[in-house]
Amino acid sequence: MNNYSASAPKRLTRSRDNQMIGGVCAGLADYFGLDVTLVRVLVVVGTVLGLGSLIIAYIAGWILIPKE
């Protein structure tokens, strides 16, 4: 007997319900099983501390990651 799960594979999508700007942080938090507040704080702190490329990554995620 198989113990395989019949559930569909996990997909990265932007959140419609838990979005502040584009839903990218909420989608990443859901996908990786993290708290959405932690992901948002990490993005803001990383951006403020000079990792401005996170803004570009967020915009790219907003464009490339489909809405749920």
N, CA, C, O and CB atoms as a CASP TS submission, in Angstrom:
PFRMAT TS
TARGET T0000
AUTHOR 0000-0000-0000
METHOD Language model
MODEL 1
PARENT N/A
ATOM      1  N   MET     1       0.844  -1.183   0.000  1.00  0.00           N
ATOM      2  CA  MET     1       0.000   0.000   0.000  1.00  0.00           C
ATOM      3  C   MET     1       0.886   1.242   0.000  1.00  0.00           C
ATOM      4  O   MET     1       1.890   1.284   0.710  1.00  0.00           O
ATOM      5  CB  MET     1      -0.958   0.000   1.221  1.00  0.00           C
ATOM      6  N   ASN     2       0.528   2.239  -0.780  1.00  0.00           N
ATOM      7  CA  ASN     2       1.301   3.475  -0.878  1.00  0.00           C
ATOM      8  C   ASN     2       0.920   4.437   0.232  1.00  0.00           C
ATOM      9  O   ASN     2      -0.224   4.469   0.685  1.00  0.00           O
ATOM     10  CB  ASN     2       1.091   4.135  -2.243  1.00  0.00           C
ATOM     11  N   ASN     3       1.891   5.212   0.658  1.00  0.00           N
ATOM     12  CA  ASN     3       1.641   6.287   1.617  1.00  0.00           C
ATOM     13  C   ASN     3       1.816   7.637   0.953  1.00  0.00           C
ATOM     14  O   ASN     3       2.158   8.621   1.609  1.00  0.00           O
ATOM     15  CB  ASN     3       2.574   6.165   2.829  1.00  0.00           C
ATOM     16  N   TYR     4       1.581   7.683  -0.358  1.00  0.00           N
ATOM     17  CA  TYR     4       1.716   8.931  -1.086  1.00  0.00           C
ATOM     18  C   TYR     4       0.505   9.812  -0.832  1.00  0.00           C
ATOM     19  O   TYR     4      -0.626   9.336  -0.734  1.00  0.00           O
ATOM     20  CB  TYR     4       1.888   8.669  -2.587  1.00  0.00           C
ATOM     21  N   SER     5       0.765  11.084  -0.729  1.00  0.00           N
ATOM     22  CA  SER     5      -0.313  12.045  -0.525  1.00  0.00           C
ATOM     23  C   SER     5      -0.976  12.356  -1.861  1.00  0.00           C
ATOM     24  O   SER     5      -0.297  12.482  -2.881  1.00  0.00           O
ATOM     25  CB  SER     5       0.217  13.340   0.138  1.00  0.00           C
ATOM     26  N   ALA     6      -2.273  12.477  -1.855  1.00  0.00           N
ATOM     27  CA  ALA     6      -3.019  12.783  -3.073  1.00  0.00           C
ATOM     28  C   ALA     6      -3.163  14.283  -3.290  1.00  0.00           C
ATOM     29  O   ALA     6      -3.828  14.712  -4.232  1.00  0.00           O
ATOM     30  CB  ALA     6      -4.389  12.139  -3.022  1.00  0.00           C
ATOM     31  N   SER     7      -2.544  15.083  -2.425  1.00  0.00           N
ATOM     32  CA  SER     7      -2.683  16.526  -2.555  1.00  0.00           C
ATOM     33  C   SER     7      -1.830  17.039  -3.716  1.00  0.00           C
ATOM     34  O   SER     7      -0.836  16.425  -4.104  1.00  0.00           O
ATOM     35  CB  SER     7      -2.286  17.226  -1.243  1.00  0.00           C
ATOM     36  N   ALA     8      -2.241  18.161  -4.246  1.00  0.00           N
ATOM     37  CA  ALA     8      -1.527  18.781  -5.360  1.00  0.00           C
ATOM     38  C   ALA     8      -0.202  19.350  -4.856  1.00  0.00           C
ATOM     39  O   ALA     8      -0.079  19.686  -3.678  1.00  0.00           O
ATOM     40  CB  ALA     8      -2.390  19.896  -6.023  1.00  0.00           C
ATOM     41  N   PRO     9       0.790  19.460  -5.742  1.00  0.00           N
ATOM     42  CA  PRO     9       2.068  20.040  -5.320  1.00  0.00           C
ATOM     43  C   PRO     9       1.898  21.499  -4.909  1.00  0.00           C
ATOM     44  O   PRO     9       1.038  22.210  -5.430  1.00  0.00           O
ATOM     45  CB  PRO     9       3.106  19.929  -6.447  1.00  0.00           C
ATOM     46  N   LYS    10       2.716  21.924  -3.981  1.00  0.00           N
ATOM     47  CA  LYS    10       2.671  23.281  -3.471  1.00  0.00           C
ATOM     48  C   LYS    10       3.126  24.250  -4.557  1.00  0.00           C
ATOM     49  O   LYS    10       4.135  24.009  -5.220  1.00  0.00           O
ATOM     50  CB  LYS    10       3.546  23.421  -2.209  1.00  0.00           C
ATOM     51  N   ARG    11       2.386  25.349  -4.744  1.00  0.00           N
ATOM     52  CA  ARG    11       2.741  26.374  -5.733  1.00  0.00           C
ATOM     53  C   ARG    11       2.953  27.702  -5.034  1.00  0.00           C
ATOM     54  O   ARG    11       2.269  28.030  -4.065  1.00  0.00           O
ATOM     55  CB  ARG    11       1.646  26.505  -6.820  1.00  0.00           C
ATOM     56  N   LEU    12       3.902  28.451  -5.537  1.00  0.00           N
ATOM     57  CA  LEU    12       4.159  29.788  -5.025  1.00  0.00           C
ATOM     58  C   LEU    12       3.198  30.749  -5.703  1.00  0.00           C
ATOM     59  O   LEU    12       3.238  30.915  -6.922  1.00  0.00           O
ATOM     60  CB  LEU    12       5.640  30.214  -5.260  1.00  0.00           C
ATOM     61  N   THR    13       2.341  31.378  -4.924  1.00  0.00           N
ATOM     62  CA  THR    13       1.395  32.357  -5.444  1.00  0.00           C
ATOM     63  C   THR    13       1.376  33.574  -4.534  1.00  0.00           C
ATOM     64  O   THR    13       1.724  33.482  -3.356  1.00  0.00           O
ATOM     65  CB  THR    13      -0.019  31.748  -5.572  1.00  0.00           C
ATOM     66  N   ARG    14       0.968  34.712  -5.079  1.00  0.00           N
ATOM     67  CA  ARG    14       0.796  35.915  -4.257  1.00  0.00           C
ATOM     68  C   ARG    14      -0.542  35.830  -3.547  1.00  0.00           C
ATOM     69  O   ARG    14      -1.525  35.348  -4.111  1.00  0.00           O
ATOM     70  CB  ARG    14       0.883  37.213  -5.120  1.00  0.00           C
ATOM     71  N   SER    15      -0.575  36.295  -2.323  1.00  0.00           N
ATOM     72  CA  SER    15      -1.793  36.238  -1.525  1.00  0.00           C
ATOM     73  C   SER    15      -2.753  37.359  -1.926  1.00  0.00           C
ATOM     74  O   SER    15      -2.343  38.498  -2.148  1.00  0.00           O
ATOM     75  CB  SER    15      -1.457  36.330  -0.026  1.00  0.00           C
ATOM     76  N   ARG    16      -4.022  37.016  -2.013  1.00  0.00           N
ATOM     77  CA  ARG    16      -5.059  38.034  -2.249  1.00  0.00           C
ATOM     78  C   ARG    16      -5.613  38.559  -0.926  1.00  0.00           C
ATOM     79  O   ARG    16      -5.986  39.726  -0.816  1.00  0.00           O
ATOM     80  CB  ARG    16      -6.204  37.454  -3.109  1.00  0.00           C
ATOM     81  N   ASP    17      -5.660  37.683   0.069  1.00  0.00           N
ATOM     82  CA  ASP    17      -6.308  38.030   1.335  1.00  0.00           C
ATOM     83  C   ASP    17      -5.381  38.728   2.318  1.00  0.00           C
ATOM     84  O   ASP    17      -5.828  39.566   3.102  1.00  0.00           O
ATOM     85  CB  ASP    17      -6.862  36.794   1.973  1.00  0.00           C
ATOM     86  N   ASN    18      -4.096  38.392   2.286  1.00  0.00           N
ATOM     87  CA  ASN    18      -3.171  38.886   3.302  1.00  0.00           C
ATOM     88  C   ASN    18      -2.114  39.779   2.665  1.00  0.00           C
ATOM     89  O   ASN    18      -0.938  39.687   3.017  1.00  0.00           O
ATOM     90  CB  ASN    18      -2.505  37.714   4.046  1.00  0.00           C
ATOM     91  N   GLN    19      -2.508  40.631   1.746  1.00  0.00           N
ATOM     92  CA  GLN    19      -1.535  41.483   1.074  1.00  0.00           C
ATOM     93  C   GLN    19      -1.517  42.874   1.660  1.00  0.00           C
ATOM     94  O   GLN    19      -2.541  43.383   2.116  1.00  0.00           O
ATOM     95  CB  GLN    19      -1.828  41.555  -0.403  1.00  0.00           C
ATOM     96  N   MET    20      -0.331  43.497   1.645  1.00  0.00           N
ATOM     97  CA  MET    20      -0.208  44.897   2.034  1.00  0.00           C
ATOM     98  C   MET    20       0.037  45.742   0.785  1.00  0.00           C
ATOM     99  O   MET    20      -0.575  46.794   0.603  1.00  0.00           O
ATOM    100  CB  MET    20       0.939  45.090   3.070  1.00  0.00           C
ATOM    101  N   ILE    21       0.939  45.265  -0.068  1.00  0.00           N
ATOM    102  CA  ILE    21       1.205  45.963  -1.326  1.00  0.00           C
ATOM    103  C   ILE    21       0.830  45.042  -2.483  1.00  0.00           C
ATOM    104  O   ILE    21      -0.164  45.271  -3.172  1.00  0.00           O
ATOM    105  CB  ILE    21       2.705  46.405  -1.426  1.00  0.00           C
ATOM    106  N   GLY    22       1.629  44.003  -2.692  1.00  0.00           N
ATOM    107  CA  GLY    22       1.368  43.117  -3.827  1.00  0.00           C
ATOM    108  C   GLY    22       1.107  41.676  -3.432  1.00  0.00           C
ATOM    109  O   GLY    22       0.772  40.859  -4.290  1.00  0.00           O
ATOM    110  N   GLY    23       1.250  41.342  -2.157  1.00  0.00           N
ATOM    111  CA  GLY    23       1.009  39.980  -1.695  1.00  0.00           C
ATOM    112  C   GLY    23       2.205  39.062  -1.830  1.00  0.00           C
ATOM    113  O   GLY    23       2.089  37.859  -1.597  1.00  0.00           O
ATOM    114  N   VAL    24       3.373  39.614  -2.207  1.00  0.00           N
ATOM    115  CA  VAL    24       4.558  38.790  -2.419  1.00  0.00           C
ATOM    116  C   VAL    24       5.063  38.213  -1.098  1.00  0.00           C
ATOM    117  O   VAL    24       5.320  37.012  -1.018  1.00  0.00           O
ATOM    118  CB  VAL    24       5.665  39.608  -3.096  1.00  0.00           C
ATOM    119  N   CYS    25       5.207  39.026  -0.077  1.00  0.00           N
ATOM    120  CA  CYS    25       5.702  38.546   1.218  1.00  0.00           C
ATOM    121  C   CYS    25       4.749  37.511   1.819  1.00  0.00           C
ATOM    122  O   CYS    25       5.199  36.507   2.371  1.00  0.00           O
ATOM    123  CB  CYS    25       5.885  39.727   2.194  1.00  0.00           C
ATOM    124  N   ALA    26       3.469  37.740   1.719  1.00  0.00           N
ATOM    125  CA  ALA    26       2.488  36.786   2.251  1.00  0.00           C
ATOM    126  C   ALA    26       2.548  35.473   1.475  1.00  0.00           C
ATOM    127  O   ALA    26       2.426  34.401   2.066  1.00  0.00           O
ATOM    128  CB  ALA    26       1.060  37.378   2.190  1.00  0.00           C
ATOM    129  N   GLY    27       2.734  35.545   0.170  1.00  0.00           N
ATOM    130  CA  GLY    27       2.849  34.340  -0.640  1.00  0.00           C
ATOM    131  C   GLY    27       4.103  33.550  -0.297  1.00  0.00           C
ATOM    132  O   GLY    27       4.058  32.324  -0.198  1.00  0.00           O
ATOM    133  N   LEU    28       5.222  34.247  -0.114  1.00  0.00           N
ATOM    134  CA  LEU    28       6.463  33.583   0.283  1.00  0.00           C
ATOM    135  C   LEU    28       6.326  32.952   1.673  1.00  0.00           C
ATOM    136  O   LEU    28       6.800  31.839   1.900  1.00  0.00           O
ATOM    137  CB  LEU    28       7.633  34.582   0.267  1.00  0.00           C
ATOM    138  N   ALA    29       5.683  33.657   2.590  1.00  0.00           N
ATOM    139  CA  ALA    29       5.489  33.125   3.936  1.00  0.00           C
ATOM    140  C   ALA    29       4.636  31.858   3.904  1.00  0.00           C
ATOM    141  O   ALA    29       4.948  30.883   4.589  1.00  0.00           O
ATOM    142  CB  ALA    29       4.835  34.181   4.838  1.00  0.00           C
ATOM    143  N   ASP    30       3.576  31.867   3.121  1.00  0.00           N
ATOM    144  CA  ASP    30       2.727  30.684   2.994  1.00  0.00           C
ATOM    145  C   ASP    30       3.498  29.510   2.387  1.00  0.00           C
ATOM    146  O   ASP    30       3.385  28.376   2.853  1.00  0.00           O
ATOM    147  CB  ASP    30       1.496  31.003   2.138  1.00  0.00           C
ATOM    148  N   TYR    31       4.273  29.791   1.356  1.00  0.00           N
ATOM    149  CA  TYR    31       5.003  28.746   0.642  1.00  0.00           C
ATOM    150  C   TYR    31       6.050  28.080   1.540  1.00  0.00           C
ATOM    151  O   TYR    31       6.195  26.858   1.534  1.00  0.00           O
ATOM    152  CB  TYR    31       5.674  29.331  -0.604  1.00  0.00           C
ATOM    153  N   PHE    32       6.775  28.893   2.307  1.00  0.00           N
ATOM    154  CA  PHE    32       7.841  28.360   3.150  1.00  0.00           C
ATOM    155  C   PHE    32       7.400  28.045   4.574  1.00  0.00           C
ATOM    156  O   PHE    32       8.208  27.572   5.374  1.00  0.00           O
ATOM    157  CB  PHE    32       8.973  29.329   3.191  1.00  0.00           C
ATOM    158  N   GLY    33       6.141  28.297   4.906  1.00  0.00           N
ATOM    159  CA  GLY    33       5.629  27.983   6.235  1.00  0.00           C
ATOM    160  C   GLY    33       6.141  28.909   7.318  1.00  0.00           C
ATOM    161  O   GLY    33       6.336  28.488   8.458  1.00  0.00           O
ATOM    162  N   LEU    34       6.362  30.172   6.970  1.00  0.00           N
ATOM    163  CA  LEU    34       6.862  31.165   7.923  1.00  0.00           C
ATOM    164  C   LEU    34       5.761  32.148   8.291  1.00  0.00           C
ATOM    165  O   LEU    34       4.725  32.229   7.630  1.00  0.00           O
ATOM    166  CB  LEU    34       8.073  31.915   7.342  1.00  0.00           C
ATOM    167  N   ASP    35       6.009  32.888   9.353  1.00  0.00           N
ATOM    168  CA  ASP    35       5.090  33.944   9.758  1.00  0.00           C
ATOM    169  C   ASP    35       5.235  35.115   8.789  1.00  0.00           C
ATOM    170  O   ASP    35       6.352  35.540   8.492  1.00  0.00           O
ATOM    171  CB  ASP    35       5.362  34.395  11.229  1.00  0.00           C
ATOM    172  N   VAL    36       4.129  35.629   8.303  1.00  0.00           N
ATOM    173  CA  VAL    36       4.158  36.707   7.306  1.00  0.00           C
ATOM    174  C   VAL    36       4.809  37.962   7.878  1.00  0.00           C
ATOM    175  O   VAL    36       5.480  38.690   7.146  1.00  0.00           O
ATOM    176  CB  VAL    36       2.735  37.028   6.818  1.00  0.00           C
ATOM    177  N   THR    37       4.626  38.231   9.162  1.00  0.00           N
ATOM    178  CA  THR    37       5.242  39.402   9.776  1.00  0.00           C
ATOM    179  C   THR    37       6.763  39.288   9.758  1.00  0.00           C
ATOM    180  O   THR    37       7.456  40.277   9.521  1.00  0.00           O
ATOM    181  CB  THR    37       4.740  39.579  11.213  1.00  0.00           C
ATOM    182  N   LEU    38       7.280  38.097  10.005  1.00  0.00           N
ATOM    183  CA  LEU    38       8.720  37.873   9.975  1.00  0.00           C
ATOM    184  C   LEU    38       9.276  38.143   8.576  1.00  0.00           C
ATOM    185  O   LEU    38      10.312  38.794   8.439  1.00  0.00           O
ATOM    186  CB  LEU    38       9.050  36.436  10.416  1.00  0.00           C
ATOM    187  N   VAL    39       8.607  37.656   7.553  1.00  0.00           N
ATOM    188  CA  VAL    39       9.065  37.872   6.181  1.00  0.00           C
ATOM    189  C   VAL    39       9.041  39.351   5.848  1.00  0.00           C
ATOM    190  O   VAL    39       9.989  39.864   5.252  1.00  0.00           O
ATOM    191  CB  VAL    39       8.197  37.086   5.184  1.00  0.00           C
ATOM    192  N   ARG    40       7.985  40.042   6.217  1.00  0.00           N
ATOM    193  CA  ARG    40       7.888  41.484   5.934  1.00  0.00           C
ATOM    194  C   ARG    40       8.982  42.268   6.649  1.00  0.00           C
ATOM    195  O   ARG    40       9.595  43.160   6.062  1.00  0.00           O
ATOM    196  CB  ARG    40       6.511  42.018   6.350  1.00  0.00           C
ATOM    197  N   VAL    41       9.225  41.940   7.910  1.00  0.00           N
ATOM    198  CA  VAL    41      10.268  42.630   8.678  1.00  0.00           C
ATOM    199  C   VAL    41      11.639  42.377   8.053  1.00  0.00           C
ATOM    200  O   VAL    41      12.445  43.301   7.940  1.00  0.00           O
ATOM    201  CB  VAL    41      10.256  42.167  10.157  1.00  0.00           C
ATOM    202  N   LEU    42      11.914  41.140   7.648  1.00  0.00           N
ATOM    203  CA  LEU    42      13.195  40.829   7.021  1.00  0.00           C
ATOM    204  C   LEU    42      13.392  41.598   5.721  1.00  0.00           C
ATOM    205  O   LEU    42      14.496  42.063   5.439  1.00  0.00           O
ATOM    206  CB  LEU    42      13.301  39.338   6.759  1.00  0.00           C
ATOM    207  N   VAL    43      12.339  41.734   4.932  1.00  0.00           N
ATOM    208  CA  VAL    43      12.440  42.487   3.681  1.00  0.00           C
ATOM    209  C   VAL    43      12.695  43.960   3.964  1.00  0.00           C
ATOM    210  O   VAL    43      13.542  44.574   3.315  1.00  0.00           O
ATOM    211  CB  VAL    43      11.160  42.320   2.842  1.00  0.00           C
ATOM    212  N   VAL    44      11.986  44.530   4.913  1.00  0.00           N
ATOM    213  CA  VAL    44      12.161  45.955   5.234  1.00  0.00           C
ATOM    214  C   VAL    44      13.552  46.200   5.808  1.00  0.00           C
ATOM    215  O   VAL    44      14.233  47.136   5.389  1.00  0.00           O
ATOM    216  CB  VAL    44      11.078  46.430   6.235  1.00  0.00           C
ATOM    217  N   VAL    45      13.979  45.384   6.749  1.00  0.00           N
ATOM    218  CA  VAL    45      15.300  45.559   7.356  1.00  0.00           C
ATOM    219  C   VAL    45      16.393  45.368   6.310  1.00  0.00           C
ATOM    220  O   VAL    45      17.351  46.140   6.271  1.00  0.00           O
ATOM    221  CB  VAL    45      15.500  44.571   8.526  1.00  0.00           C
ATOM    222  N   GLY    46      16.261  44.355   5.468  1.00  0.00           N
ATOM    223  CA  GLY    46      17.242  44.143   4.411  1.00  0.00           C
ATOM    224  C   GLY    46      17.315  45.301   3.443  1.00  0.00           C
ATOM    225  O   GLY    46      18.401  45.654   2.982  1.00  0.00           O
ATOM    226  N   THR    47      16.192  45.894   3.130  1.00  0.00           N
ATOM    227  CA  THR    47      16.164  47.042   2.221  1.00  0.00           C
ATOM    228  C   THR    47      16.801  48.263   2.873  1.00  0.00           C
ATOM    229  O   THR    47      17.568  48.980   2.230  1.00  0.00           O
ATOM    230  CB  THR    47      14.720  47.360   1.799  1.00  0.00           C
ATOM    231  N   VAL    48      16.491  48.505   4.144  1.00  0.00           N
ATOM    232  CA  VAL    48      17.034  49.663   4.852  1.00  0.00           C
ATOM    233  C   VAL    48      18.541  49.531   5.065  1.00  0.00           C
ATOM    234  O   VAL    48      19.259  50.530   5.014  1.00  0.00           O
ATOM    235  CB  VAL    48      16.329  49.837   6.199  1.00  0.00           C
ATOM    236  N   LEU    49      19.023  48.332   5.297  1.00  0.00           N
ATOM    237  CA  LEU    49      20.444  48.127   5.563  1.00  0.00           C
ATOM    238  C   LEU    49      21.296  48.101   4.296  1.00  0.00           C
ATOM    239  O   LEU    49      22.462  47.709   4.347  1.00  0.00           O
ATOM    240  CB  LEU    49      20.636  46.843   6.319  1.00  0.00           C
ATOM    241  N   GLY    50      20.750  48.499   3.196  1.00  0.00           N
ATOM    242  CA  GLY    50      21.550  48.658   2.004  1.00  0.00           C
ATOM    243  C   GLY    50      21.388  47.576   0.962  1.00  0.00           C
ATOM    244  O   GLY    50      22.079  47.599  -0.056  1.00  0.00           O
ATOM    245  N   LEU    51      20.514  46.647   1.180  1.00  0.00           N
ATOM    246  CA  LEU    51      20.288  45.621   0.180  1.00  0.00           C
ATOM    247  C   LEU    51      19.128  46.055  -0.710  1.00  0.00           C
ATOM    248  O   LEU    51      18.101  45.380  -0.785  1.00  0.00           O
ATOM    249  CB  LEU    51      20.003  44.245   0.844  1.00  0.00           C
ATOM    250  N   GLY    52      19.303  47.164  -1.366  1.00  0.00           N
ATOM    251  CA  GLY    52      18.248  47.742  -2.184  1.00  0.00           C
ATOM    252  C   GLY    52      17.769  46.835  -3.301  1.00  0.00           C
ATOM    253  O   GLY    52      16.704  47.055  -3.879  1.00  0.00           O
ATOM    254  N   SER    53      18.561  45.814  -3.600  1.00  0.00           N
ATOM    255  CA  SER    53      18.136  44.880  -4.634  1.00  0.00           C
ATOM    256  C   SER    53      16.873  44.125  -4.222  1.00  0.00           C
ATOM    257  O   SER    53      16.193  43.537  -5.063  1.00  0.00           O
ATOM    258  CB  SER    53      19.257  43.894  -4.945  1.00  0.00           C
ATOM    259  N   LEU    54      16.565  44.144  -2.930  1.00  0.00           N
ATOM    260  CA  LEU    54      15.322  43.506  -2.477  1.00  0.00           C
ATOM    261  C   LEU    54      14.098  44.211  -3.056  1.00  0.00           C
ATOM    262  O   LEU    54      13.066  43.579  -3.277  1.00  0.00           O
ATOM    263  CB  LEU    54      15.249  43.504  -0.941  1.00  0.00           C
ATOM    264  N   ILE    55      14.207  45.504  -3.299  1.00  0.00           N
ATOM    265  CA  ILE    55      13.095  46.229  -3.922  1.00  0.00           C
ATOM    266  C   ILE    55      12.891  45.701  -5.341  1.00  0.00           C
ATOM    267  O   ILE    55      11.759  45.481  -5.772  1.00  0.00           O
ATOM    268  CB  ILE    55      13.367  47.771  -3.937  1.00  0.00           C
ATOM    269  N   ILE    56      13.995  45.499  -6.061  1.00  0.00           N
ATOM    270  CA  ILE    56      13.905  44.969  -7.425  1.00  0.00           C
ATOM    271  C   ILE    56      13.350  43.548  -7.396  1.00  0.00           C
ATOM    272  O   ILE    56      12.529  43.183  -8.237  1.00  0.00           O
ATOM    273  CB  ILE    56      15.291  44.994  -8.118  1.00  0.00           C
ATOM    274  N   ALA    57      13.802  42.740  -6.423  1.00  0.00           N
ATOM    275  CA  ALA    57      13.314  41.367  -6.294  1.00  0.00           C
ATOM    276  C   ALA    57      11.817  41.356  -5.971  1.00  0.00           C
ATOM    277  O   ALA    57      11.079  40.521  -6.495  1.00  0.00           O
ATOM    278  CB  ALA    57      14.103  40.613  -5.199  1.00  0.00           C
ATOM    279  N   TYR    58      11.365  42.277  -5.114  1.00  0.00           N
ATOM    280  CA  TYR    58       9.948  42.353  -4.776  1.00  0.00           C
ATOM    281  C   TYR    58       9.121  42.701  -6.010  1.00  0.00           C
ATOM    282  O   TYR    58       8.084  42.087  -6.264  1.00  0.00           O
ATOM    283  CB  TYR    58       9.714  43.390  -3.666  1.00  0.00           C
ATOM    284  N   ILE    59       9.582  43.684  -6.769  1.00  0.00           N
ATOM    285  CA  ILE    59       8.860  44.082  -7.987  1.00  0.00           C
ATOM    286  C   ILE    59       8.830  42.929  -8.983  1.00  0.00           C
ATOM    287  O   ILE    59       7.805  42.681  -9.618  1.00  0.00           O
ATOM    288  CB  ILE    59       9.516  45.330  -8.633  1.00  0.00           C
ATOM    289  N   ALA    60       9.953  42.223  -9.122  1.00  0.00           N
ATOM    290  CA  ALA    60       9.997  41.068 -10.024  1.00  0.00           C
ATOM    291  C   ALA    60       9.020  39.989  -9.558  1.00  0.00           C
ATOM    292  O   ALA    60       8.323  39.385 -10.374  1.00  0.00           O
ATOM    293  CB  ALA    60      11.430  40.494 -10.102  1.00  0.00           C
ATOM    294  N   GLY    61       8.972  39.750  -8.256  1.00  0.00           N
ATOM    295  CA  GLY    61       8.019  38.782  -7.716  1.00  0.00           C
ATOM    296  C   GLY    61       6.585  39.206  -7.965  1.00  0.00           C
ATOM    297  O   GLY    61       5.728  38.378  -8.273  1.00  0.00           O
ATOM    298  N   TRP    62       6.331  40.486  -7.830  1.00  0.00           N
ATOM    299  CA  TRP    62       4.991  41.029  -8.055  1.00  0.00           C
ATOM    300  C   TRP    62       4.561  40.779  -9.505  1.00  0.00           C
ATOM    301  O   TRP    62       3.397  40.477  -9.769  1.00  0.00           O
ATOM    302  CB  TRP    62       4.953  42.549  -7.730  1.00  0.00           C
ATOM    303  N   ILE    63       5.500  40.907 -10.431  1.00  0.00           N
ATOM    304  CA  ILE    63       5.192  40.706 -11.839  1.00  0.00           C
ATOM    305  C   ILE    63       5.118  39.231 -12.202  1.00  0.00           C
ATOM    306  O   ILE    63       4.225  38.821 -12.943  1.00  0.00           O
ATOM    307  CB  ILE    63       6.224  41.393 -12.699  1.00  0.00           C
ATOM    308  N   LEU    64       6.052  38.424 -11.686  1.00  0.00           N
ATOM    309  CA  LEU    64       6.200  37.047 -12.137  1.00  0.00           C
ATOM    310  C   LEU    64       5.364  36.017 -11.377  1.00  0.00           C
ATOM    311  O   LEU    64       4.958  35.008 -11.955  1.00  0.00           O
ATOM    312  CB  LEU    64       7.618  36.668 -12.044  1.00  0.00           C
ATOM    313  N   ILE    65       5.103  36.256 -10.100  1.00  0.00           N
ATOM    314  CA  ILE    65       4.357  35.277  -9.287  1.00  0.00           C
ATOM    315  C   ILE    65       2.855  35.497  -9.508  1.00  0.00           C
ATOM    316  O   ILE    65       2.358  36.607  -9.315  1.00  0.00           O
ATOM    317  CB  ILE    65       4.723  35.408  -7.754  1.00  0.00           C
ATOM    318  N   PRO    66       2.143  34.460  -9.905  1.00  0.00           N
ATOM    319  CA  PRO    66       0.697  34.617 -10.163  1.00  0.00           C
ATOM    320  C   PRO    66      -0.101  34.782  -8.865  1.00  0.00           C
ATOM    321  O   PRO    66       0.315  34.314  -7.806  1.00  0.00           O
ATOM    322  CB  PRO    66       0.164  33.403 -10.943  1.00  0.00           C
ATOM    323  N   LYS    67      -1.242  35.449  -8.963  1.00  0.00           N
ATOM    324  CA  LYS    67      -2.146  35.547  -7.809  1.00  0.00           C
ATOM    325  C   LYS    67      -2.802  34.199  -7.568  1.00  0.00           C
ATOM    326  O   LYS    67      -3.002  33.416  -8.497  1.00  0.00           O
ATOM    327  CB  LYS    67      -3.227  36.646  -8.031  1.00  0.00           C
ATOM    328  N   GLU    68      -3.136  33.935  -6.302  1.00  0.00           N
ATOM    329  CA  GLU    68      -3.789  32.666  -5.982  1.00  0.00           C
ATOM    330  C   GLU    68      -5.214  32.652  -6.471  1.00  0.00           C
ATOM    331  O   GLU    68      -5.920  31.660  -6.289  1.00  0.00           O
ATOM    332  CB  GLU    68      -3.754  32.405  -4.488  1.00  0.00           C
TER
END
